[in-house]
Amino acid sequence: MREETVHSDVSVIGGGLAGVCAAIAAARLGRTVALVHNRPVVGGNSSSEVRVWVCGATAHGVHRWARETGIMGELYLENQYRNPDGNPYYWDQVVLDAVRAEPNLRLFLNTDVRDVAAEHGKRIESVTGWTMGSEKLITFFSPVFVDCTGDGLIGHLAGADYRIGRESRAEHGEEWAPPEPDGQLLGSTILFYTKDAGHPVKYVPPSFAKNILDTPIPEHRLIRTGDNGCDYWWVEWGGELDTVHDNEHIRDELWSVIHGIWDHIKNSGRFDADTLTLEWVGAVPGKREYRRFLGDHVLTQTEVMTQKPFDDRIAFGGWSVDLHPVEGMYAEKPGARQRYSDGVYHIPFRSLYSRNVRNLLFAGRNISATHIAFGSTRVMATCATIGEAAGTGAALCAAQGVTPRELADRRLPLLQQTLLRQDASLMGVRNTDPDDLARAARVTASSTLTRLTVEPGPGTPTTPWPLDRDLGLILPVDPRLDCVELLVDAHAGTELNIELWDTLRGENAVPAHRLVSRTVPVPEGKDQWVSADLTWQPDEPRNAVVVVRADPHAYLHLVDQRRTGVLCLARKLAGEPGVDHDIPEEDGQPVADWVARGLRRRSFCFRAGPTRAYAPDKAVGGYQRPFGGPQMWHAGEPGEAWLRLDWDTPVEIGTVHLVLDDDVDEYLNNLHRHRTEFEVMPELVSDYRVEALTDGGNWTVVAQETGNRHRHRTHRFAPVRTGALRVVAEATNGAPEARIVALRAYA
Ligand SMILES: Cc1cc2nc3c(=O)[nH]c(=O)nc-3n(C[C@H](O)[C@H](O)[C@H](O)COP(=O)(O)OP(=O)(O)OC[C@H]3O[C@@H](n4cnc5c(N)ncnc54)[C@H](O)[C@@H]3O)c2cc1C
């Protein structure tokens, strides 16, 4: 046996997506980082060892413009490119490559941390892990530690305060909380994959397979041939036990049921399964819940549902509050109860550090949230963005010699601006970075989209879309809206009811408050432009929803054309299926009632007049993602286009950050629950050059790129002194016009 010591600026323990993103974030800020993980593959529950698919704030496309950016966004895009079939092994490599790309980051696989040297409840000095297969005992020293173990062992050993189980309603006033606190948890799950062998395959069940006909499962859960992996998320058990100390027992029960389900499928004669075989059964139970640390703030269900706009927001979520019956797969009620907020909600930094261990941050499923709020924050893309924030916080603490609490109290703008500079997932926070020279420049462009309209070109086919239900059209209102025209067919003369609704919040995209209501006569006839006066000028740019009420005689025209910042919605009818076929959808949830599914990348034909929503200055000092509007510059003409910065006094520039549009409305999933057709987002600028104006009045290329498929690009070059800089977008990955979300310039 060997003993070793490792000194770093930041130690991250646990290499699930939270830990991976925490470690990468800290390493990118120039800190030395040790990422210590007890499995041979990174990714935690998303890895090929467990195979949970990575979901996040889009919630399978329920929320609009909600996909994560930052490191999680990069992983999604890279996986989309490399792994269009959703192969779990290819995903492992995407995550591992992202870790290995960081020169400041040392990865310790197979290293299980079991000891913590700490002044109990005060400060961690070091953690020690045993590396299996190498017979090494490694002690990791650093000024700050991030517990991303999911189960929270590191914090526990250090004496950090935590909770296990459910809080009572009296504690935080949560609607779904029980009257009394208890130890109920979400249970653990093992998944399995099947495949068609192409020839008959027998199945002899092992001795431990359970006869599932003796259980409530066949009656209360959907069993189908062809389902794989996360389709069986409901094979869950252990919520009434201790999901850590009973882990082995839980695994055996889950295995017995999986083999029982497979025996049922193969041998009951009720399924067409002759040529099917078991391809893979997990051996590591995917754990959903254990310790939740107590930070300076405990995130609650009420704050999630009301989307509390925390001043110290560092990430956002959007998954429903998604809780499961404690009996898991043996419950006689549906496997989950889910409720969505009206848009994404915010996560405060104070939920990411211990209230009593001074140098401990945490990220992932163990953050300071109640059991109910955790029901939403626990999905992995959200855990990843929390990880990026915790890693960023840890790096700043190490660099500045402060504790996480001091960072939260005194240097919050530094934390948020650092996150935004890295293109992390922050909603509604503006770039106020004092070092960003672009903010002092005049911003102009070769052309700009200035009219809000989607019209069918000559010969462009449109689909008549019946008004058998209310339809909606989300539009950016910037600075005002006047008349809106819609292309309508009417089989008989009618009166259309057209309304304008405020969305009330920048992060929301559902009708919330009715502003204007009009009744518009429409004669019988085809291809009629019908106009409604919907005049509105909000205090600041905001999305509004034009609602066209159901009408038995009328149709809108739908065209296969995407207009950035515009989305079409259809009102769900009573009894229609929800997002998940096997989870009943509660009434009164605007994002579930107003469905964008099936209408994305298409638009009802409309004309809504002039707009500033795509102006060049949106790309400088802005929100860097959709918030009350698209928040990007959008060229007005197809083909090559440029965005330009001019300074009154020349400045020295050596670094340029570019954020390119990758359509954060497009829902992605690492294992492709819903397969997205694009391997590269078509909106992304593929070929571009960055040029500085030199003394002779010529443009000199300082950076150039071809074949780009990333959203966030940083170019460092020999500093130039210049009065003007421009980005020339030469081509995109398919979209006709160029778009730039953010342009930053640094000395
Ligand atoms: C079956 C199932 C279905 C789910 N469904 C979804 C879904 O559809 N989409 C979704 O996004 N999320 C889903 N979730 C939730 C999600 O998987 C978890 O909340 C998420 O994985 C938490 O991420 P994490 O990084 O905090 O922890 P984990 O993914 O649990 O990763 C933590 C890692 O730390 C390692 N570790 C633990 N202790 C130590 C130690 N002492 N030393 C070193 N390493 C250690 C562990 O081995 C583990 O790999 C599901 C979970 C389960 C179990």
The ligand as a Tripos MOL2 file, in Angstrom:
@<TRIPOS>MOLECULE
LIG
   53    58     1     0     0
SMALL
NO_CHARGES

@<TRIPOS>ATOM
      1 C1        -33.6950    5.9870  -11.3950 C.3       1 LIG1
      2 C2        -33.5760    7.4470  -11.2910 C.ar      1 LIG1
      3 C3        -34.2990    8.2030  -12.1920 C.ar      1 LIG1
      4 C4        -34.1100    9.5640  -12.2320 C.ar      1 LIG1
      5 N1        -34.6940   10.2630  -13.2280 N.ar      1 LIG1
      6 C5        -34.0810   11.3900  -13.6270 C.ar      1 LIG1
      7 C6        -34.2510   11.8710  -14.9420 C.ar      1 LIG1
      8 O1        -35.0230   11.3540  -15.7490 O.2       1 LIG1
      9 N2        -33.4960   12.9310  -15.3060 N.ar      1 LIG1
     10 C7        -32.6320   13.5310  -14.4540 C.ar      1 LIG1
     11 O2        -31.9500   14.4660  -14.8630 O.2       1 LIG1
     12 N3        -32.4870   13.1210  -13.1810 N.ar      1 LIG1
     13 C8        -33.1500   12.0450  -12.7680 C.ar      1 LIG1
     14 N4        -32.9160   11.5200  -11.5340 N.ar      1 LIG1
     15 C9        -32.1840   12.2930  -10.5090 C.3       1 LIG1
     16 C10       -30.7030   12.3850  -10.7380 C.3       1 LIG1
     17 O3        -30.1860   11.2210  -11.3090 O.3       1 LIG1
     18 C11       -29.9450   12.7010   -9.4430 C.3       1 LIG1
     19 O4        -30.6090   13.6360   -8.6760 O.3       1 LIG1
     20 C12       -28.5700   13.2220   -9.8480 C.3       1 LIG1
     21 O5        -27.8410   12.1640  -10.3920 O.3       1 LIG1
     22 C13       -27.8260   13.8700   -8.7400 C.3       1 LIG1
     23 O6        -26.5760   14.2830   -9.2550 O.3       1 LIG1
     24 P1        -25.3280   14.3670   -8.3230 P.3       1 LIG1
     25 O7        -24.1620   14.7420   -9.1660 O.co2     1 LIG1
     26 O8        -25.6660   15.1780   -7.1460 O.co2     1 LIG1
     27 O9        -25.1820   12.8960   -7.7480 O.3       1 LIG1
     28 P2        -24.8920   11.5020   -8.3900 P.3       1 LIG1
     29 O10       -25.3170   11.4170   -9.8000 O.co2     1 LIG1
     30 O11       -25.4620   10.5200   -7.4290 O.co2     1 LIG1
     31 O12       -23.3090   11.4310   -8.3810 O.3       1 LIG1
     32 C14       -22.5740   11.4040   -7.1970 C.3       1 LIG1
     33 C15       -21.3650   10.5180   -7.4100 C.3       1 LIG1
     34 O13       -20.5010   10.6280   -6.2940 O.3       1 LIG1
     35 C16       -19.9110    9.3770   -6.0530 C.3       1 LIG1
     36 N5        -19.5610    9.2940   -4.6270 N.ar      1 LIG1
     37 C17       -20.4120    9.1070   -3.5960 C.ar      1 LIG1
     38 N6        -19.7380    9.0440   -2.4400 N.ar      1 LIG1
     39 C18       -18.4320    9.1920   -2.7410 C.ar      1 LIG1
     40 C19       -17.2580    9.1990   -1.9560 C.ar      1 LIG1
     41 N7        -17.3250    9.0390   -0.6540 N.pl3     1 LIG1
     42 N8        -16.0740    9.3410   -2.5630 N.ar      1 LIG1
     43 C20       -16.0150    9.5220   -3.9070 C.ar      1 LIG1
     44 N9        -17.1130    9.5210   -4.7000 N.ar      1 LIG1
     45 C21       -18.3050    9.3590   -4.1230 C.ar      1 LIG1
     46 C22       -20.9920    8.3780   -6.4120 C.3       1 LIG1
     47 O14       -20.4880    7.1350   -6.7930 O.3       1 LIG1
     48 C23       -21.7320    9.0530   -7.5410 C.3       1 LIG1
     49 O15       -21.3310    8.5620   -8.7980 O.3       1 LIG1
     50 C24       -33.2080   10.1740  -11.3300 C.ar      1 LIG1
     51 C25       -32.5530    9.4250  -10.3620 C.ar      1 LIG1
     52 C26       -32.7300    8.0740  -10.3360 C.ar      1 LIG1
     53 C27       -31.9960    7.2740   -9.3420 C.3       1 LIG1
@<TRIPOS>BOND
     1     1     2 1
     2     2     3 ar
     3     2    52 ar
     4     3     4 ar
     5     4     5 ar
     6     4    50 ar
     7     5     6 ar
     8     6     7 ar
     9     6    13 1
    10     7     8 2
    11     7     9 ar
    12     9    10 ar
    13    10    11 2
    14    10    12 ar
    15    12    13 ar
    16    13    14 ar
    17    14    15 1
    18    14    50 ar
    19    15    16 1
    20    16    17 1
    21    16    18 1
    22    18    19 1
    23    18    20 1
    24    20    21 1
    25    20    22 1
    26    22    23 1
    27    23    24 1
    28    24    25 2
    29    24    26 1
    30    24    27 1
    31    27    28 1
    32    28    29 2
    33    28    30 1
    34    28    31 1
    35    31    32 1
    36    32    33 1
    37    33    34 1
    38    33    48 1
    39    34    35 1
    40    35    36 1
    41    35    46 1
    42    36    37 ar
    43    36    45 ar
    44    37    38 ar
    45    38    39 ar
    46    39    40 ar
    47    39    45 ar
    48    40    41 1
    49    40    42 ar
    50    42    43 ar
    51    43    44 ar
    52    44    45 ar
    53    46    47 1
    54    46    48 1
    55    48    49 1
    56    50    51 ar
    57    51    52 ar
    58    52    53 1
@<TRIPOS>SUBSTRUCTURE
     1 LIG1         1 GROUP 0 **** ****
